[in-house]
Amino acid sequence: MNRVVVGSVLIAVGAFLIVLAPLVRFQVAPALIAAKGDQYGITKLRATGAQYFSIPDGKVLTADLDIIVTTRGDVKEAVGDRVVWDEFTAVNDVTNGKPGISFTERRSAFDKRSGVGLNCCGVSIDKAPVQLQGQIYKFPFDVEKKTYLAFNSSAGKAFEAKFVGEEQVNGLNTYKFEQVVPETQTQTLNAPAALFGMGTSGDVQLNRVYSGTVTYWIEPTTGAPVRQEQQRNEVLKSQDGIERAKAFVATAKMTDETIDELVKSAGDGKSQITLIRTTLPIVLGVVGVALFVGGLLLALRGRRAV
């Protein structure tokens, strides 16, 4: 009788684990694998030999720049599948000792699993409303080797990011994507004509035009970026289309410290996803089958003994 009781318990536990395995794989895993609503992070980039128009100096300066990007999640707005992140970027001129030459604010909402932008919650760039499209901050989980639409905050629009190959970053395999942005007008402003050789008095209307290339290195399981480089070319053009000055020309690259942190975070995320989505369901299934079969055999032997 004891064998029958023990066998029945083992059968019940085994059956439970067998049922639990696919639930973990198909229900628990998707619920846990998502971008964080309470995100907080600091990303640092460096641009060597950059050029920018200094308004106080009235001319273009050449300098090494430190770029610090602080990202913070708006927990109150993290509802359902949505997360909202606020970003603040500060650019400092290291060469000429000019801190805070540029400040940019950005508010973005996106689907916490696909990474695709959502138009809600006051999304904006420098307080101006913006229409989000494509990937925001991250690519989807289980990235494919294809072209994605990615939002470019400098241009204020989304452009294609094409898969160009696989590459190791600090030993972590990544998918490399490249986004080429054609000349895009981002701002119209009035400035003293004398600064641009267009007269001796009065103001002149200039268009700020951006073009550039953004390269992303993405860990494919998590969709998380682990490295990024931005070739940014912003110029000031008069209404006749003639370039009058460099506005901001730089190649900004993430620092080694930032890349190390992102690689570690993506590696940890990849391990957790593999554990929840693959390892744990397999272990639960195998143990469940073993307990179920063992319990069945034990129960049959116990009944025969009776």
VENTA-V461038 format. One record per pair of residues at least 24 apart in sequence whose C-alpha atoms are under 10 Angstrom apart, sorted by the first residue. I is the first residue (numbers start at 0). J is the second residue. If there is no record, write none. Layout:
((I/J) (I/J))
This chain:
((0/298) (0/300) (0/301) (0/302) (0/303) (0/304) (0/305) (1/297) (1/298) (1/301) (1/302) (2/294) (2/296) (2/297) (2/298) (2/299) (2/300) (2/301) (2/302) (2/304) (3/294) (3/295) (3/296) (3/297) (3/298) (3/299) (3/300) (3/301) (3/302) (3/303) (3/304) (3/305) (4/294) (4/297) (4/298) (4/301) (5/294) (5/295) (5/297) (5/298) (5/301) (6/290) (6/291) (6/292) (6/293) (6/294) (6/295) (6/296) (6/297) (6/298) (6/299) (6/300) (6/301) (7/291) (7/293) (7/294) (7/295) (7/296) (7/297) (7/298) (7/299) (8/290) (8/291) (8/294) (8/295) (8/298) (9/287) (9/289) (9/290) (9/291) (9/292) (9/293) (9/294) (9/295) (9/297) (9/298) (10/287) (10/288) (10/289) (10/290) (10/291) (10/292) (10/293) (10/294) (10/295) (10/296) (10/297) (10/298) (11/287) (11/290) (11/291) (11/294) (11/295) (12/286) (12/287) (12/288) (12/290) (12/291) (12/294) (13/283) (13/284) (13/285) (13/286) (13/287) (13/288) (13/289) (13/290) (13/291) (13/292) (13/293) (13/294) (13/295) (14/284) (14/286) (14/287) (14/288) (14/289) (14/290) (14/291) (14/292) (15/283) (15/284) (15/287) (15/288) (15/291) (16/280) (16/282) (16/283) (16/284) (16/285) (16/286) (16/287) (16/288) (16/290) (16/291) (17/280) (17/281) (17/282) (17/283) (17/284) (17/285) (17/286) (17/287) (17/288) (17/289) (17/290) (17/291) (18/280) (18/283) (18/284) (18/287) (19/280) (19/283) (19/284) (19/287) (20/276) (20/277) (20/279) (20/280) (20/281) (20/282) (20/283) (20/284) (20/285) (20/286) (20/287) (21/276) (21/277) (21/279) (21/280) (21/281) (21/283) (21/284) (22/280) (23/275) (23/276) (23/277) (23/279) (23/280) (23/283) (24/274) (24/275) (24/276) (24/277) (24/278) (24/279) (24/280) (24/281) (25/275) (25/276) (25/280) (26/276) (27/275) (27/276) (28/271) (28/272) (28/273) (28/274) (28/275) (28/276) (28/277) (28/280) (29/112) (29/272) (29/275) (29/276) (30/80) (30/112) (31/112) (31/271) (31/272) (31/275) (31/276) (32/111) (32/112) (32/140) (32/221) (32/268) (32/269) (32/271) (32/272) (32/275) (32/276) (33/80) (33/81) (33/82) (33/110) (33/111) (33/112) (33/113) (33/114) (33/139) (33/140) (33/221) (34/80) (34/81) (34/82) (34/109) (34/110) (34/111) (34/112) (34/113) (34/114) (34/136) (34/137) (34/139) (34/140) (34/221) (34/222) (34/223) (35/72) (35/74) (35/77) (35/81) (35/82) (35/83) (35/84) (35/111) (35/112) (36/71) (36/72) (36/73) (36/74) (36/75) (36/76) (36/77) (36/78) (36/80) (36/81) (36/82) (36/83) (36/84) (36/111) (37/71) (37/72) (37/73) (37/74) (37/75) (37/77) (37/82) (37/83) (37/84) (38/70) (38/71) (38/72) (38/73) (38/74) (38/82) (38/83) (38/84) (38/85) (39/69) (39/70) (39/71) (39/72) (39/73) (39/84) (39/85) (39/86) (40/68) (40/69) (40/70) (40/71) (40/72) (40/86) (40/261) (41/67) (41/68) (41/69) (41/70) (41/71) (41/86) (41/87) (41/88) (41/257) (42/66) (42/67) (42/68) (42/69) (42/70) (42/88) (42/253) (42/254) (42/256) (42/257) (42/258) (42/260) (42/261) (43/67) (43/68) (43/69) (43/88) (43/89) (43/251) (43/252) (43/253) (43/254) (43/255) (43/256) (43/257) (43/258) (44/68) (44/90) (44/227) (44/228) (44/229) (44/250) (44/251) (44/252) (44/253) (44/254) (44/255) (44/256) (44/257) (44/258) (45/90) (45/91) (45/228) (45/249) (45/250) (45/251) (45/252) (45/253) (45/254) (45/255) (46/90) (46/92) (46/228) (46/229) (46/230) (46/248) (46/249) (46/250) (46/251) (46/252) (46/253) (46/254) (47/93) (47/94) (47/249) (47/250) (47/251) (47/252) (48/94) (48/248) (48/249) (48/250) (49/92) (49/231) (49/247) (49/248) (49/249) (49/250) (49/251) (50/232) (50/233) (50/245) (50/246) (50/247) (50/248) (50/249) (50/250) (51/92) (51/100) (51/232) (51/233) (51/234) (51/244) (51/245) (51/246) (51/247) (51/248) (51/249) (52/100) (52/234) (52/235) (52/244) (52/245) (52/246) (52/247) (52/248) (53/97) (53/100) (53/101) (53/245) (53/246) (53/247) (54/100) (54/190) (54/194) (57/191) (57/193) (57/194) (57/195) (58/194) (58/195) (58/244) (58/245) (58/246) (59/244) (59/245) (59/246) (59/247) (60/92) (60/94) (60/95) (60/245) (60/246) (60/247) (61/92) (61/94) (61/95) (61/247) (61/248) (61/249) (62/91) (62/92) (62/93) (62/94) (62/95) (62/96) (62/97) (62/249) (63/91) (63/92) (63/93) (63/94) (63/95) (63/249) (63/251) (64/90) (64/91) (64/92) (64/93) (64/94) (64/95) (64/97) (64/98) (64/100) (64/249) (64/250) (64/251) (65/89) (65/90) (65/91) (65/92) (65/93) (65/94) (65/98) (65/99) (65/251) (65/252) (65/253) (65/254) (66/90) (66/91) (66/92) (66/99) (66/101) (66/102) (66/251) (66/252) (66/253) (66/254) (67/91) (67/102) (67/253) (68/102) (68/103) (68/104) (69/104) (70/105) (70/106) (71/106) (72/106) (72/107) (72/108) (73/106) (73/107) (73/108) (73/120) (76/108) (76/119) (76/120) (77/108) (77/109) (77/110) (77/111) (78/111) (79/110) (79/111) (80/109) (80/110) (80/111) (80/112) (80/113) (81/108) (81/109) (81/110) (81/111) (81/112) (81/114) (81/115) (81/116) (81/117) (81/119) (82/107) (82/108) (82/109) (82/110) (82/111) (82/112) (82/114) (82/116) (82/117) (82/120) (83/107) (83/108) (83/109) (83/110) (83/111) (83/116) (83/117) (83/119) (83/120) (83/121) (83/122) (84/108) (84/109) (84/122) (84/135) (84/136) (85/122) (85/123) (85/124) (86/124) (87/125) (103/153) (105/129) (105/152) (107/131) (107/135) (107/136) (108/135) (108/136) (109/133) (109/134) (109/135) (109/136) (109/137) (110/134) (110/135) (110/139) (111/135) (111/137) (111/139) (111/140) (112/137) (112/138) (112/139) (112/140) (112/221) (112/222) (113/137) (113/138) (113/139) (113/140) (113/141) (113/142) (113/222) (114/138) (114/139) (114/140) (114/149) (114/222) (114/223) (115/139) (115/148) (115/149) (115/150) (116/149) (116/150) (123/152) (123/155) (124/152) (124/153) (124/155) (129/155) (129/156) (130/155) (130/156) (130/157) (131/155) (131/156) (131/157) (132/156) (132/157) (132/158) (133/157) (133/158) (133/159) (133/160) (134/158) (134/159) (134/160) (136/222) (136/223) (136/224) (137/215) (137/217) (137/218) (137/221) (137/222) (137/223) (137/224) (137/225) (138/215) (138/217) (138/218) (138/219) (138/220) (138/221) (138/222) (138/223) (138/224) (139/217) (139/219) (139/220) (139/221) (139/222) (139/223) (140/218) (140/219) (140/220) (140/221) (140/222) (140/223) (140/269) (140/272) (141/218) (141/219) (141/220) (141/221) (141/222) (142/173) (142/174) (142/217) (142/218) (142/219) (142/220) (142/221) (142/222) (142/223) (143/174) (143/219) (143/220) (143/222) (144/174) (144/175) (144/176) (144/219) (145/174) (145/176) (146/176) (146/177) (146/178) (147/176) (147/177) (147/178) (148/178) (149/178) (150/178) (151/178) (151/180) (151/211) (151/213) (153/180) (153/183) (153/185) (153/209) (153/210) (153/211) (153/231) (153/233) (154/180) (154/181) (154/182) (154/183) (154/184) (154/185) (154/186) (154/208) (154/209) (154/210) (154/211) (154/233) (155/183) (155/184) (155/185) (156/180) (156/183) (156/185) (160/212) (160/213) (160/214) (160/215) (161/214) (161/215) (162/214) (162/215) (162/216) (163/214) (164/216) (165/216) (165/217) (165/218) (165/219) (166/216) (166/217) (166/218) (167/216) (167/218) (168/216) (168/217) (168/218) (168/225) (168/226) (168/258) (168/259) (168/262) (169/225) (169/255) (169/258) (169/259) (169/262) (169/263) (170/262) (171/217) (171/218) (171/225) (171/262) (171/263) (171/265) (171/266) (172/216) (172/217) (172/218) (172/219) (172/220) (172/262) (172/266) (173/215) (173/216) (173/217) (173/218) (173/219) (173/220) (173/222) (173/223) (173/224) (173/225) (173/226) (173/262) (174/215) (174/216) (174/217) (174/218) (174/219) (174/222) (174/224) (175/214) (175/215) (175/216) (175/217) (175/218) (175/219) (175/224) (175/226) (175/227) (176/213) (176/214) (176/215) (176/216) (176/217) (176/227) (177/212) (177/213) (177/214) (177/215) (177/216) (177/227) (177/228) (177/229) (178/211) (178/212) (178/213) (178/214) (178/215) (178/229) (179/210) (179/211) (179/212) (179/213) (179/214) (179/230) (180/209) (180/210) (180/211) (180/212) (180/213) (180/231) (181/208) (181/209) (181/210) (181/211) (181/212) (182/207) (182/208) (182/209) (182/210) (182/211) (182/232) (182/233) (182/234) (183/207) (183/208) (183/209) (183/210) (183/211) (183/233) (184/208) (184/209) (184/210) (184/233) (184/234) (184/235) (184/236) (185/209) (185/233) (186/235) (187/235) (187/236) (187/237) (187/238) (188/235) (194/243) (194/244) (195/235) (195/236) (195/237) (195/242) (195/243) (195/244) (196/243) (197/237) (197/243) (203/237) (203/238) (204/235) (204/236) (204/237) (204/238) (205/234) (205/235) (205/236) (205/237) (205/238) (205/239) (205/240) (205/241) (205/242) (205/243) (205/244) (206/234) (206/235) (206/236) (206/237) (206/238) (206/240) (206/241) (206/242) (206/243) (207/233) (207/234) (207/235) (207/236) (207/237) (207/242) (207/244) (207/245) (207/246) (207/247) (208/232) (208/233) (208/234) (208/235) (208/236) (208/242) (208/245) (208/246) (208/247) (209/233) (209/234) (209/235) (209/246) (209/247) (209/248) (210/234) (210/248) (211/248) (211/249) (211/250) (212/250) (213/250) (213/251) (214/252) (217/262) (217/265) (218/261) (218/262) (218/265) (218/266) (218/268) (218/269) (219/265) (219/269) (220/265) (220/266) (220/268) (220/269) (220/270) (220/272) (220/273) (221/264) (221/265) (221/266) (221/267) (221/268) (221/269) (221/270) (221/271) (221/272) (222/265) (222/268) (222/269) (223/261) (223/262) (223/264) (223/265) (223/266) (223/268) (223/269) (224/258) (224/261) (224/262) (224/264) (224/265) (225/253) (225/257) (225/258) (225/259) (225/260) (225/261) (225/262) (225/263) (225/264) (225/265) (225/266) (226/252) (226/253) (226/254) (226/255) (226/257) (226/258) (226/259) (226/261) (226/262) (227/251) (227/252) (227/253) (227/254) (227/258) (228/252) (228/253) (229/253))
